[in-house]
Amino acid sequence: MRRAGRATVLLVVLGAVLAVLGTGTAQAAGYRYWSFWEGSGSGWAYATQGPSLVRPDDGSVQGFRFSVSADSQDAAKPRRSPGFAEICAHTPAASGAKRIALVIDPGTAADAPDGETPPAPRTACARVPEDASSADALASVAKPLRYGSDALLCAISGYPASGCGEQVTGDGDAGGGRTADASAPSSAGVTAGGHGPDGGGPSAGVLVGVAAVLLLGIAAVAQARRRRG
C-alpha cells in the first residue's frame, strides 16, 4: 500500500510538471523579423554579424528572409539555393567594383503581419564599390528600406508596410501569430551590429512553475510517509 501511495503521488507530480512545461511551450513567443544569411556551396548559414558590418568579397551570396522565429536555431532560411553564377550572369564585372548576389525572400502568408501579403521571393545582383557592406549592396537593389530608431531593419522594398520586429505569441492565427504588446528587443532582426532574437528554451516563469510543483510534490511525499510511518 505504501508503495502504491507513493507511486500515485509521484505520478501526480510528474503530470503537473508536464502540464506546466506544455503550457510554457504553447505560449512561447517569437519575433517577426528579417533574418540575414550567408550563402555557400553547402547552402545557407545564419550570419554571425549584421549586414552593415559584413564586407563580402566579390562573388559572395547574401540572403534575407522574413519570418517568425524565436532565435537563430529555428529561423527560416531563404527558400532559394545560393547561386552566384546564375544570379549575376547578366551583370559583368567592373574595375573597382564587386558583385554580390542577393536572395530576398519575404516569407509566407503565415508569417505576414495581419492585412499584408508577402511579395514573391526575388534575386538581384548588386554591383557596388569594393569596400561596400552587405547593407550597402541591399540598399542598391531593394529600396525603399525602412529602419527603426535602434537601427533595426524593418522593411525591404517597402515590405512589410508597418511594424518592426514585433513579438508574437505561439498560438498563431492566419496572420502568423497575435502581436503582443511588447516590441522585440534591439537584438532581434537585422541591426547594425547583429540580428536575430537571442534565447530559446523554457522561460523564467516556466522554470519557476516547475520548481514550485516539484516542491509541492516533495512535501506531499513527505507528508504521506509521516501519516503511514
Sequence and secondary structure as in RCSB ss.txt:
>XXXX:A:sequence
MRRAGRATVLLVVLGAVLAVLGTGTAQAAGYRYWSFWEGSGSGWAYATQGPSLVRPDDGSVQGFRFSVSADSQDA
AKPRRSPGFAEICAHTPAASGAKRIALVIDPGTAADAPDGETPPAPRTACARVPEDASSADALASVAKPLRYGSD
ALLCAISGYPASGCGEQVTGDGDAGGGRTADASAPSSAGVTAGGHGPDGGGPSAGVLVGVAAVLLLGIAAVAQAR
RRRG
>XXXX:A:secstr
 HHHHHHHHHHHHHHHHHHHHHHHHHT  EEEEEEEEEEETTEEEE SS TTT    TTEEEEEEEEEESSTTS 
   SS   HHHHTTTS   TTEEEEEEEEE   GGGS TT      EEEEEEEETT  HHHHHHHHS   EE TT
S EEEBTTBSSS SSEEE SS  TTSS EEEEE  TTSSB SS BS    SS HHHHHHHHHHHHHHHHHHHHHH
HHH 
